[in-house]
Amino acid sequence: MIEGLWIVQYEGMAGNGGGVAVFIKGKILGGDTGYTYVGDYKASNAAVSAQVSVKNFLAGVPSVLGITGDFDLDIEGSIEGSVIKATGRLPKDKHAAGIALKLTKRADLPA
């Protein structure tokens, strides 16, 4: 159910943006205009959690968290049909402002 191509929309303290992510066999692979996303996910029933490493590949593109360079995100959310609504936080600072995420499934993976 969760495996496939997803559009990622996010909003943080320093702006908003979007990208794409592929969920496949417990892995997440994706990116946007300045960052790649690589991580692991777990899904059960209507819940999803993930640990994602976000790597900057284009120095002039700021993150929506206001962070320069690479960082990690812990993500927790709920699955409702073809939509995931989630929040992402820095693992080292659970009390800091995070980001709001909305993912919309666009395609299943080929068999």
Contacts in CASP RR format, 6 or more apart in sequence:
PFRMAT RR
TARGET T0000
AUTHOR 0000-0000-0000
METHOD contacts of the structure
MODEL  1
MIEGLWIVQYEGMAGNGGGVAVFIKGKILGGDTGYTYVGDYKASNAAVSA
QVSVKNFLAGVPSVLGITGDFDLDIEGSIEGSVIKATGRLPKDKHAAGIA
LKLTKRADLPA
1 43 0 8 1.000
1 79 0 8 1.000
2 23 0 8 1.000
2 41 0 8 1.000
2 43 0 8 1.000
2 48 0 8 1.000
2 79 0 8 1.000
2 84 0 8 1.000
3 23 0 8 1.000
3 24 0 8 1.000
3 25 0 8 1.000
3 108 0 8 1.000
3 109 0 8 1.000
4 22 0 8 1.000
4 23 0 8 1.000
4 24 0 8 1.000
4 105 0 8 1.000
4 107 0 8 1.000
4 108 0 8 1.000
4 109 0 8 1.000
5 20 0 8 1.000
5 21 0 8 1.000
5 22 0 8 1.000
5 105 0 8 1.000
5 106 0 8 1.000
5 107 0 8 1.000
5 109 0 8 1.000
6 20 0 8 1.000
6 21 0 8 1.000
6 22 0 8 1.000
6 23 0 8 1.000
6 84 0 8 1.000
6 103 0 8 1.000
6 104 0 8 1.000
6 105 0 8 1.000
6 106 0 8 1.000
7 18 0 8 1.000
7 19 0 8 1.000
7 20 0 8 1.000
7 103 0 8 1.000
7 104 0 8 1.000
7 106 0 8 1.000
8 18 0 8 1.000
8 19 0 8 1.000
8 20 0 8 1.000
8 21 0 8 1.000
8 30 0 8 1.000
8 31 0 8 1.000
8 32 0 8 1.000
8 37 0 8 1.000
8 101 0 8 1.000
8 102 0 8 1.000
8 103 0 8 1.000
9 16 0 8 1.000
9 17 0 8 1.000
9 18 0 8 1.000
9 19 0 8 1.000
9 101 0 8 1.000
9 102 0 8 1.000
9 103 0 8 1.000
9 104 0 8 1.000
10 16 0 8 1.000
10 17 0 8 1.000
10 18 0 8 1.000
10 64 0 8 1.000
10 99 0 8 1.000
10 100 0 8 1.000
10 101 0 8 1.000
10 102 0 8 1.000
11 17 0 8 1.000
11 64 0 8 1.000
11 99 0 8 1.000
11 100 0 8 1.000
12 64 0 8 1.000
12 65 0 8 1.000
12 97 0 8 1.000
12 98 0 8 1.000
12 99 0 8 1.000
12 100 0 8 1.000
13 64 0 8 1.000
13 65 0 8 1.000
13 66 0 8 1.000
13 97 0 8 1.000
13 98 0 8 1.000
14 62 0 8 1.000
14 63 0 8 1.000
14 64 0 8 1.000
14 65 0 8 1.000
14 66 0 8 1.000
15 64 0 8 1.000
16 64 0 8 1.000
17 32 0 8 1.000
17 64 0 8 1.000
18 32 0 8 1.000
19 30 0 8 1.000
19 31 0 8 1.000
19 32 0 8 1.000
19 33 0 8 1.000
20 30 0 8 1.000
20 31 0 8 1.000
20 32 0 8 1.000
21 28 0 8 1.000
21 29 0 8 1.000
21 30 0 8 1.000
21 31 0 8 1.000
21 37 0 8 1.000
21 103 0 8 1.000
22 28 0 8 1.000
22 29 0 8 1.000
22 30 0 8 1.000
22 109 0 8 1.000
23 41 0 8 1.000
24 109 0 8 1.000
26 40 0 8 1.000
26 41 0 8 1.000
26 42 0 8 1.000
27 38 0 8 1.000
27 39 0 8 1.000
27 40 0 8 1.000
27 41 0 8 1.000
28 37 0 8 1.000
28 38 0 8 1.000
28 39 0 8 1.000
28 40 0 8 1.000
28 41 0 8 1.000
28 50 0 8 1.000
28 52 0 8 1.000
29 37 0 8 1.000
29 38 0 8 1.000
29 39 0 8 1.000
30 36 0 8 1.000
30 37 0 8 1.000
30 38 0 8 1.000
31 37 0 8 1.000
33 58 0 8 1.000
33 61 0 8 1.000
34 56 0 8 1.000
34 57 0 8 1.000
34 58 0 8 1.000
34 60 0 8 1.000
34 61 0 8 1.000
35 54 0 8 1.000
35 55 0 8 1.000
35 56 0 8 1.000
35 57 0 8 1.000
35 61 0 8 1.000
35 63 0 8 1.000
36 54 0 8 1.000
36 55 0 8 1.000
36 57 0 8 1.000
37 52 0 8 1.000
37 53 0 8 1.000
37 54 0 8 1.000
38 52 0 8 1.000
38 53 0 8 1.000
38 55 0 8 1.000
39 50 0 8 1.000
39 51 0 8 1.000
39 52 0 8 1.000
39 53 0 8 1.000
40 50 0 8 1.000
40 51 0 8 1.000
41 48 0 8 1.000
41 49 0 8 1.000
41 50 0 8 1.000
41 75 0 8 1.000
42 48 0 8 1.000
42 49 0 8 1.000
42 50 0 8 1.000
43 79 0 8 1.000
46 78 0 8 1.000
46 79 0 8 1.000
46 80 0 8 1.000
47 76 0 8 1.000
47 77 0 8 1.000
47 78 0 8 1.000
47 79 0 8 1.000
48 75 0 8 1.000
48 76 0 8 1.000
48 77 0 8 1.000
48 78 0 8 1.000
48 79 0 8 1.000
48 84 0 8 1.000
48 86 0 8 1.000
49 74 0 8 1.000
49 75 0 8 1.000
49 76 0 8 1.000
49 77 0 8 1.000
50 73 0 8 1.000
50 74 0 8 1.000
50 75 0 8 1.000
51 72 0 8 1.000
51 73 0 8 1.000
51 74 0 8 1.000
51 75 0 8 1.000
51 91 0 8 1.000
52 72 0 8 1.000
52 73 0 8 1.000
52 75 0 8 1.000
53 70 0 8 1.000
53 72 0 8 1.000
54 63 0 8 1.000
54 70 0 8 1.000
54 71 0 8 1.000
54 72 0 8 1.000
54 73 0 8 1.000
55 69 0 8 1.000
55 70 0 8 1.000
56 63 0 8 1.000
56 68 0 8 1.000
56 69 0 8 1.000
56 70 0 8 1.000
59 69 0 8 1.000
62 68 0 8 1.000
63 69 0 8 1.000
63 71 0 8 1.000
64 99 0 8 1.000
65 71 0 8 1.000
65 90 0 8 1.000
65 97 0 8 1.000
65 98 0 8 1.000
65 99 0 8 1.000
71 90 0 8 1.000
72 90 0 8 1.000
72 91 0 8 1.000
73 88 0 8 1.000
73 89 0 8 1.000
73 90 0 8 1.000
73 91 0 8 1.000
73 99 0 8 1.000
74 88 0 8 1.000
74 89 0 8 1.000
74 90 0 8 1.000
74 91 0 8 1.000
75 86 0 8 1.000
75 87 0 8 1.000
75 88 0 8 1.000
75 101 0 8 1.000
76 86 0 8 1.000
76 87 0 8 1.000
76 88 0 8 1.000
77 84 0 8 1.000
77 85 0 8 1.000
77 86 0 8 1.000
77 87 0 8 1.000
77 101 0 8 1.000
78 84 0 8 1.000
78 85 0 8 1.000
78 86 0 8 1.000
81 105 0 8 1.000
82 104 0 8 1.000
82 105 0 8 1.000
83 102 0 8 1.000
83 103 0 8 1.000
83 104 0 8 1.000
83 105 0 8 1.000
84 101 0 8 1.000
84 102 0 8 1.000
84 103 0 8 1.000
85 101 0 8 1.000
85 102 0 8 1.000
86 100 0 8 1.000
86 101 0 8 1.000
86 102 0 8 1.000
86 103 0 8 1.000
87 98 0 8 1.000
87 99 0 8 1.000
87 100 0 8 1.000
87 101 0 8 1.000
88 98 0 8 1.000
88 99 0 8 1.000
88 100 0 8 1.000
88 101 0 8 1.000
89 96 0 8 1.000
89 98 0 8 1.000
90 96 0 8 1.000
90 98 0 8 1.000
END
